[in-house]
Amino acid sequence: MHQELGKPPQFIDKLSRKAMQFAMFWAFLWMPSSCNRLVMYVSASSYHPVSFKVTDAVYNASSDSLASYWLTGTVEGREERLIPHLSSGAEVNSSEDILKFFPKGTDLPAIYNPAIPGMFFQGESLRLRYDNGKFWESEVKTGSWVLKMAFIPIVTAIALNKILRFLYQFSDD
């Protein structure tokens, strides 16, 4: 009937391991963005709409950070940093370029959670986010996309592993 199986051929084993290693590495790359989404969803009730008053712009050409430019301004009497949303195709090469789009004194709509630290993580600020009126709608779409990007390769690698091992059961040695 069913004979005892030995170890799969080396190429199947190697292919399965490489696929799993790649999938885990890929998921690891998406983990910070996934964590950002999770922190925002968990603390969603603590966010409230605010007006961000632009006081200046910062452009960091030598930065390795994803946030190479941002606006400084005030929210509820505190100095904060906001990464602005620019239209596609807009080029920013200096602080002056940013201020052309968002002049000093401009009030921008944002959502704010003062309990979250004011640092940038993966080019995002979790404390203060620009809000075009549909922030949570677009954030759900972004979160869904990020999770798909992180987990589809893992599911694919596991499926590949199972399929190859299943097919090996029926191969003639």
ABEGO torsion letter per residue (X at the ends): XBBBBBBBBAAAAAAAAAAAAAAAAAAAAAAAAAAAAAAAAAAAAABBBBBBBBABBBBBAABABABABBBBBBBGGBBBBBBBBBBBGBBBABAAAAAAABBBGBBBBBBBBAABBBBBBGGBBAABBBBAGAAAAAAAAAAAAAAAAAAAAAAAAAAAAAAAAAAAAABBX
